[in-house]
Amino acid sequence: MAELTARRVLTAQAVLVGGAVLALLIREIPALVREIRIWRMADLGSGSRHPR
């Protein structure tokens, strides 16, 4: 019986941590999109150096 209770506690903790990570990711999506747009506008990709 104790094993079942411990398993339930671990499952509940995993669900809470997963939910917190998902909420944080959803909250940060607009900032990530904005950063991607900035990088695209700056065109700082791997071959974008100006010739001298």
Backbone as XML, in Angstrom:
<?xml version="1.0"?>
<chain id="A" units="angstrom">
  <residue number="1" name="MET">
    <atom name="N" x="0.820" y="-1.198" z="0.000"/>
    <atom name="CA" x="0.000" y="0.000" z="0.000"/>
    <atom name="C" x="0.862" y="1.259" z="0.000"/>
  </residue>
  <residue number="2" name="ALA">
    <atom name="N" x="1.991" y="1.240" z="0.706"/>
    <atom name="CA" x="2.867" y="2.407" z="0.738"/>
    <atom name="C" x="3.469" y="2.683" z="-0.634"/>
  </residue>
  <residue number="3" name="GLU">
    <atom name="N" x="3.721" y="1.612" z="-1.393"/>
    <atom name="CA" x="4.287" y="1.789" z="-2.733"/>
    <atom name="C" x="3.303" y="2.518" z="-3.635"/>
  </residue>
  <residue number="4" name="LEU">
    <atom name="N" x="2.042" y="2.187" z="-3.528"/>
    <atom name="CA" x="1.019" y="2.840" z="-4.331"/>
    <atom name="C" x="0.915" y="4.319" z="-3.968"/>
  </residue>
  <residue number="5" name="THR">
    <atom name="N" x="1.000" y="4.636" z="-2.698"/>
    <atom name="CA" x="0.934" y="6.027" z="-2.256"/>
    <atom name="C" x="2.152" y="6.801" z="-2.751"/>
  </residue>
  <residue number="6" name="ALA">
    <atom name="N" x="3.331" y="6.201" z="-2.652"/>
    <atom name="CA" x="4.541" y="6.858" z="-3.134"/>
    <atom name="C" x="4.461" y="7.083" z="-4.641"/>
  </residue>
  <residue number="7" name="ARG">
    <atom name="N" x="3.936" y="6.119" z="-5.343"/>
    <atom name="CA" x="3.800" y="6.274" z="-6.800"/>
    <atom name="C" x="2.839" y="7.402" z="-7.125"/>
  </residue>
  <residue number="8" name="ARG">
    <atom name="N" x="1.751" y="7.510" z="-6.369"/>
    <atom name="CA" x="0.796" y="8.597" z="-6.599"/>
    <atom name="C" x="1.431" y="9.960" z="-6.324"/>
  </residue>
  <residue number="9" name="VAL">
    <atom name="N" x="2.228" y="10.043" z="-5.264"/>
    <atom name="CA" x="2.901" y="11.301" z="-4.946"/>
    <atom name="C" x="3.879" y="11.678" z="-6.056"/>
  </residue>
  <residue number="10" name="LEU">
    <atom name="N" x="4.647" y="10.722" z="-6.530"/>
    <atom name="CA" x="5.600" y="11.003" z="-7.614"/>
    <atom name="C" x="4.874" y="11.408" z="-8.894"/>
  </residue>
  <residue number="11" name="THR">
    <atom name="N" x="3.763" y="10.754" z="-9.187"/>
    <atom name="CA" x="2.985" y="11.102" z="-10.369"/>
    <atom name="C" x="2.427" y="12.516" z="-10.243"/>
  </residue>
  <residue number="12" name="ALA">
    <atom name="N" x="1.918" y="12.850" z="-9.061"/>
    <atom name="CA" x="1.380" y="14.193" z="-8.847"/>
    <atom name="C" x="2.478" y="15.248" z="-8.978"/>
  </residue>
  <residue number="13" name="GLN">
    <atom name="N" x="3.653" y="14.963" z="-8.451"/>
    <atom name="CA" x="4.763" y="15.904" z="-8.579"/>
    <atom name="C" x="5.173" y="16.079" z="-10.036"/>
  </residue>
  <residue number="14" name="ALA">
    <atom name="N" x="5.217" y="14.985" z="-10.782"/>
    <atom name="CA" x="5.579" y="15.061" z="-12.199"/>
    <atom name="C" x="4.559" y="15.890" z="-12.969"/>
  </residue>
  <residue number="15" name="VAL">
    <atom name="N" x="3.280" y="15.708" z="-12.653"/>
    <atom name="CA" x="2.235" y="16.485" z="-13.324"/>
    <atom name="C" x="2.370" y="17.967" z="-12.989"/>
  </residue>
  <residue number="16" name="LEU">
    <atom name="N" x="2.636" y="18.284" z="-11.729"/>
    <atom name="CA" x="2.791" y="19.687" z="-11.341"/>
    <atom name="C" x="4.002" y="20.335" z="-11.994"/>
  </residue>
  <residue number="17" name="VAL">
    <atom name="N" x="5.115" y="19.639" z="-12.014"/>
    <atom name="CA" x="6.323" y="20.186" z="-12.640"/>
    <atom name="C" x="6.111" y="20.341" z="-14.137"/>
  </residue>
  <residue number="18" name="GLY">
    <atom name="N" x="5.510" y="19.348" z="-14.767"/>
    <atom name="CA" x="5.230" y="19.436" z="-16.203"/>
    <atom name="C" x="4.300" y="20.591" z="-16.529"/>
  </residue>
  <residue number="19" name="GLY">
    <atom name="N" x="3.287" y="20.789" z="-15.695"/>
    <atom name="CA" x="2.362" y="21.899" z="-15.903"/>
    <atom name="C" x="3.050" y="23.242" z="-15.735"/>
  </residue>
  <residue number="20" name="ALA">
    <atom name="N" x="3.941" y="23.338" z="-14.755"/>
    <atom name="CA" x="4.667" y="24.592" z="-14.542"/>
    <atom name="C" x="5.588" y="24.895" z="-15.721"/>
  </residue>
  <residue number="21" name="VAL">
    <atom name="N" x="6.269" y="23.877" z="-16.238"/>
    <atom name="CA" x="7.152" y="24.075" z="-17.395"/>
    <atom name="C" x="6.336" y="24.479" z="-18.618"/>
  </residue>
  <residue number="22" name="LEU">
    <atom name="N" x="5.201" y="23.834" z="-18.822"/>
    <atom name="CA" x="4.345" y="24.167" z="-19.960"/>
    <atom name="C" x="3.812" y="25.596" z="-19.850"/>
  </residue>
  <residue number="23" name="ALA">
    <atom name="N" x="3.397" y="25.992" z="-18.655"/>
    <atom name="CA" x="2.898" y="27.355" z="-18.453"/>
    <atom name="C" x="3.993" y="28.388" z="-18.717"/>
  </residue>
  <residue number="24" name="LEU">
    <atom name="N" x="5.207" y="28.109" z="-18.255"/>
    <atom name="CA" x="6.322" y="29.021" z="-18.488"/>
    <atom name="C" x="6.638" y="29.125" z="-19.976"/>
  </residue>
  <residue number="25" name="LEU">
    <atom name="N" x="6.614" y="28.002" z="-20.673"/>
    <atom name="CA" x="6.884" y="28.011" z="-22.108"/>
    <atom name="C" x="5.825" y="28.806" z="-22.858"/>
  </residue>
  <residue number="26" name="ILE">
    <atom name="N" x="4.565" y="28.598" z="-22.512"/>
    <atom name="CA" x="3.477" y="29.326" z="-23.175"/>
    <atom name="C" x="3.596" y="30.820" z="-22.886"/>
  </residue>
  <residue number="27" name="ARG">
    <atom name="N" x="3.995" y="31.165" z="-21.667"/>
    <atom name="CA" x="4.138" y="32.568" z="-21.305"/>
    <atom name="C" x="5.285" y="33.229" z="-22.063"/>
  </residue>
  <residue number="28" name="GLU">
    <atom name="N" x="6.319" y="32.482" z="-22.396"/>
    <atom name="CA" x="7.508" y="33.043" z="-23.037"/>
    <atom name="C" x="7.469" y="32.986" z="-24.562"/>
  </residue>
  <residue number="29" name="ILE">
    <atom name="N" x="6.454" y="32.376" z="-25.150"/>
    <atom name="CA" x="6.403" y="32.253" z="-26.613"/>
    <atom name="C" x="6.453" y="33.614" z="-27.317"/>
  </residue>
  <residue number="30" name="PRO">
    <atom name="N" x="5.678" y="34.631" z="-26.884"/>
    <atom name="CA" x="5.779" y="35.925" z="-27.583"/>
    <atom name="C" x="7.190" y="36.520" z="-27.553"/>
  </residue>
  <residue number="31" name="ALA">
    <atom name="N" x="7.885" y="36.372" z="-26.442"/>
    <atom name="CA" x="9.249" y="36.896" z="-26.355"/>
    <atom name="C" x="10.177" y="36.125" z="-27.287"/>
  </residue>
  <residue number="32" name="LEU">
    <atom name="N" x="9.994" y="34.814" z="-27.380"/>
    <atom name="CA" x="10.828" y="34.017" z="-28.287"/>
    <atom name="C" x="10.579" y="34.398" z="-29.739"/>
  </residue>
  <residue number="33" name="VAL">
    <atom name="N" x="9.327" y="34.619" z="-30.091"/>
    <atom name="CA" x="9.006" y="35.026" z="-31.465"/>
    <atom name="C" x="9.638" y="36.378" z="-31.771"/>
  </residue>
  <residue number="34" name="ARG">
    <atom name="N" x="9.582" y="37.288" z="-30.806"/>
    <atom name="CA" x="10.186" y="38.608" z="-30.992"/>
    <atom name="C" x="11.693" y="38.508" z="-31.184"/>
  </residue>
  <residue number="35" name="GLU">
    <atom name="N" x="12.333" y="37.653" z="-30.391"/>
    <atom name="CA" x="13.784" y="37.461" z="-30.536"/>
    <atom name="C" x="14.131" y="36.877" z="-31.903"/>
  </residue>
  <residue number="36" name="ILE">
    <atom name="N" x="13.340" y="35.927" z="-32.370"/>
    <atom name="CA" x="13.597" y="35.328" z="-33.690"/>
    <atom name="C" x="13.477" y="36.385" z="-34.770"/>
  </residue>
  <residue number="37" name="ARG">
    <atom name="N" x="12.479" y="37.255" z="-34.661"/>
    <atom name="CA" x="12.325" y="38.328" z="-35.653"/>
    <atom name="C" x="13.517" y="39.280" z="-35.638"/>
  </residue>
  <residue number="38" name="ILE">
    <atom name="N" x="14.000" y="39.600" z="-34.437"/>
    <atom name="CA" x="15.158" y="40.494" z="-34.331"/>
    <atom name="C" x="16.374" y="39.863" z="-34.993"/>
  </residue>
  <residue number="39" name="TRP">
    <atom name="N" x="16.606" y="38.563" z="-34.739"/>
    <atom name="CA" x="17.749" y="37.893" z="-35.352"/>
    <atom name="C" x="17.620" y="37.860" z="-36.868"/>
  </residue>
  <residue number="40" name="ARG">
    <atom name="N" x="16.403" y="37.663" z="-37.359"/>
    <atom name="CA" x="16.212" y="37.642" z="-38.817"/>
    <atom name="C" x="16.453" y="39.012" z="-39.423"/>
  </residue>
  <residue number="41" name="MET">
    <atom name="N" x="15.983" y="40.060" z="-38.758"/>
    <atom name="CA" x="16.194" y="41.415" z="-39.277"/>
    <atom name="C" x="17.669" y="41.785" z="-39.250"/>
  </residue>
  <residue number="42" name="ALA">
    <atom name="N" x="18.375" y="41.366" z="-38.220"/>
    <atom name="CA" x="19.807" y="41.670" z="-38.115"/>
    <atom name="C" x="20.617" y="40.824" z="-39.083"/>
  </residue>
  <residue number="43" name="ASP">
    <atom name="N" x="20.034" y="39.710" z="-39.513"/>
    <atom name="CA" x="20.687" y="38.796" z="-40.458"/>
    <atom name="C" x="22.085" y="38.412" z="-39.969"/>
  </residue>
  <residue number="44" name="LEU">
    <atom name="N" x="22.147" y="37.896" z="-38.773"/>
    <atom name="CA" x="23.416" y="37.509" z="-38.189"/>
    <atom name="C" x="23.640" y="36.006" z="-38.318"/>
  </residue>
  <residue number="45" name="GLY">
    <atom name="N" x="23.241" y="35.452" z="-39.429"/>
    <atom name="CA" x="23.420" y="34.030" z="-39.670"/>
    <atom name="C" x="24.869" y="33.660" z="-39.890"/>
  </residue>
  <residue number="46" name="SER">
    <atom name="N" x="25.107" y="32.436" z="-40.277"/>
    <atom name="CA" x="26.475" y="31.924" z="-40.338"/>
    <atom name="C" x="27.280" y="32.506" z="-41.489"/>
  </residue>
  <residue number="47" name="GLY">
    <atom name="N" x="26.705" y="32.946" z="-42.567"/>
    <atom name="CA" x="27.528" y="33.432" z="-43.665"/>
    <atom name="C" x="27.257" y="34.875" z="-44.014"/>
  </residue>
  <residue number="48" name="SER">
    <atom name="N" x="26.892" y="35.677" z="-43.055"/>
    <atom name="CA" x="26.401" y="37.010" z="-43.374"/>
    <atom name="C" x="27.428" y="38.121" z="-43.156"/>
  </residue>
  <residue number="49" name="ARG">
    <atom name="N" x="28.679" y="37.798" z="-43.016"/>
    <atom name="CA" x="29.670" y="38.853" z="-42.806"/>
    <atom name="C" x="29.882" y="39.641" z="-44.103"/>
  </residue>
  <residue number="50" name="HIS">
    <atom name="N" x="30.048" y="40.933" z="-43.942"/>
    <atom name="CA" x="30.249" y="41.773" z="-45.112"/>
    <atom name="C" x="31.701" y="41.631" z="-45.599"/>
  </residue>
  <residue number="51" name="PRO">
    <atom name="N" x="31.881" y="41.594" z="-46.899"/>
    <atom name="CA" x="33.274" y="41.500" z="-47.401"/>
    <atom name="C" x="34.023" y="42.791" z="-47.147"/>
  </residue>
  <residue number="52" name="ARG">
    <atom name="N" x="35.324" y="42.680" z="-46.925"/>
    <atom name="CA" x="36.141" y="43.866" z="-46.652"/>
    <atom name="C" x="36.740" y="44.405" z="-47.911"/>
  </residue>
</chain>
